[in-house]
Amino acid sequence: MSAPARHQLGLLLLCDDPIPLVARLLADGFLRAGDIPGTWRPGPVDLVGGGFLQARVVPFDSEQFISSGQGGFRVWCPDGGPNITAAFARALTNWRAGGARSMACGCGAVHDLPDLDYRPSCGFSRGWVELVDVGSSDLTAAGHAALPLHTPILARRG
């Protein structure tokens, strides 16, 4: 018997250090202390349309490649070039083995892996702030403005 499907949606706010991001969200009123240490509740300022149940931090010791894990993943050249999913998979394996975090593209350029066009969104980070059981996959305008520029936001079911 397989596990039942879960319909809970979470948002991952990818960042190099999630602790300063939480501090900023607390200071700006998007979060408040939670009931369990290491968790936060929605604050008086709306961060996500429809709200969320809680926030938590997931840190890593080293940079990781993060995707939604939902399948249907594709990678495109950021300069409008071709689908480069297969070449990206080889480059990601090479990076994980200690190689360069870049790849030669069919367009003739060498691209840093975070600069590629991921569909759905993916990113490289040392952790994330997870917004658990969100009411929407969209941050409010104020929520977007509170995040550092170019913060990857991934939606994840489960």
C-alpha positions in Angstrom: 0.0 0.0 0.0 1.4 3.4 -0.9 1.3 6.5 1.3 -1.7 8.7 0.8 -1.2 11.8 -1.4 -0.7 15.0 0.6 -2.2 18.2 -0.7 -0.4 20.6 1.7 1.6 23.2 -0.2 4.7 24.8 1.2 6.9 27.6 -0.1 10.7 27.4 0.2 12.5 30.8 0.4 16.0 29.8 -0.7 19.0 31.7 0.8 22.6 31.4 1.8 21.8 31.9 5.5 18.1 31.5 6.6 18.7 33.0 10.1 19.1 36.6 9.0 16.1 36.2 6.7 13.9 35.1 9.6 15.2 38.0 11.7 14.2 40.4 8.9 10.8 38.8 8.6 10.3 39.1 12.4 11.4 42.7 12.5 9.1 43.6 9.6 6.1 41.9 11.2 5.7 39.0 8.8 6.5 36.4 11.5 6.1 36.1 15.3 7.4 33.5 17.7 5.9 30.0 17.4 4.8 27.6 20.1 7.7 25.2 19.3 11.4 26.4 19.4 12.7 26.9 15.9 9.3 27.7 14.4 7.4 30.9 13.8 3.8 31.8 13.2 2.3 34.4 10.8 2.8 37.9 12.1 0.4 40.9 11.7 1.7 41.7 8.2 0.6 39.3 5.5 3.5 37.5 3.9 1.5 35.0 1.7 -1.9 35.5 0.2 -4.2 33.2 2.2 -1.7 32.9 5.0 0.4 29.9 6.3 0.4 27.6 9.3 4.0 28.1 10.4 7.6 28.8 9.2 10.7 26.9 10.0 14.4 27.0 9.0 16.2 24.2 7.1 19.9 24.9 7.0 22.6 22.9 5.2 26.4 22.6 5.9 27.2 23.2 2.2 25.5 24.6 -0.9 22.8 22.3 -2.3 20.8 22.2 -5.5 17.1 22.4 -4.6 14.1 21.6 -6.8 10.4 21.0 -6.1 10.8 17.3 -6.5 7.5 17.1 -8.3 8.8 15.9 -11.7 8.4 17.5 -15.1 11.8 19.3 -14.6 13.4 21.1 -17.6 16.4 23.4 -18.0 16.8 26.0 -20.7 19.6 28.2 -21.9 19.3 31.7 -20.1 20.1 33.4 -23.4 17.0 32.1 -25.2 18.9 29.0 -26.5 17.8 25.4 -26.5 16.6 22.9 -23.9 19.7 21.8 -22.0 18.3 19.5 -19.4 20.6 16.5 -20.3 23.7 18.7 -20.3 22.6 20.2 -17.0 22.2 16.8 -15.4 25.8 16.0 -16.3 27.1 19.4 -15.1 25.2 19.0 -11.8 26.7 15.5 -11.3 30.1 17.0 -12.0 29.6 19.9 -9.5 28.4 17.5 -6.8 31.7 15.5 -7.3 33.7 18.7 -6.8 33.8 20.2 -10.3 33.0 23.7 -11.5 29.5 25.1 -10.9 29.2 26.0 -14.6 28.6 24.3 -17.9 29.3 24.9 -21.6 26.0 25.5 -23.4 24.9 24.7 -26.9 24.7 28.5 -27.5 28.5 28.7 -27.2 28.5 30.4 -23.8 29.6 29.0 -20.4 26.9 29.6 -17.8 27.0 29.4 -14.0 24.4 26.8 -13.0 22.3 29.1 -10.9 21.8 31.4 -13.9 20.1 28.8 -16.0 16.3 29.0 -16.8 14.7 26.3 -14.6 11.1 25.2 -15.2 9.7 24.9 -12.6 11.9 27.2 -10.5 15.0 25.7 -8.8 18.0 27.1 -7.1 21.2 26.7 -5.2 21.3 27.5 -1.5 22.7 26.7 1.9 19.2 26.5 3.4 15.7 27.8 3.2 12.9 29.3 5.2 9.9 27.0 4.7 6.4 28.4 4.9 4.3 25.3 5.8 0.7 24.8 4.6 0.3 28.1 2.6 -3.0 29.3 1.4 -1.5 30.4 -1.9 1.7 30.0 -3.9 2.0 33.8 -4.1 3.7 36.1 -1.7 2.1 39.5 -1.1 3.7 42.5 -2.7 5.0 43.5 0.8 6.4 39.9 1.2 8.3 40.1 -2.1 9.7 43.5 -1.2 11.0 42.2 2.1 13.1 39.4 0.5 16.6 40.0 -0.8 16.7 40.6 -4.6 16.6 37.4 -6.7 15.5 35.1 -3.8 14.4 31.8 -5.4 10.9 30.8 -4.2 9.9 27.1 -4.7 6.5 25.6 -4.3 6.5 22.1 -2.9 3.7 19.6 -2.1 3.9 17.3 0.8 
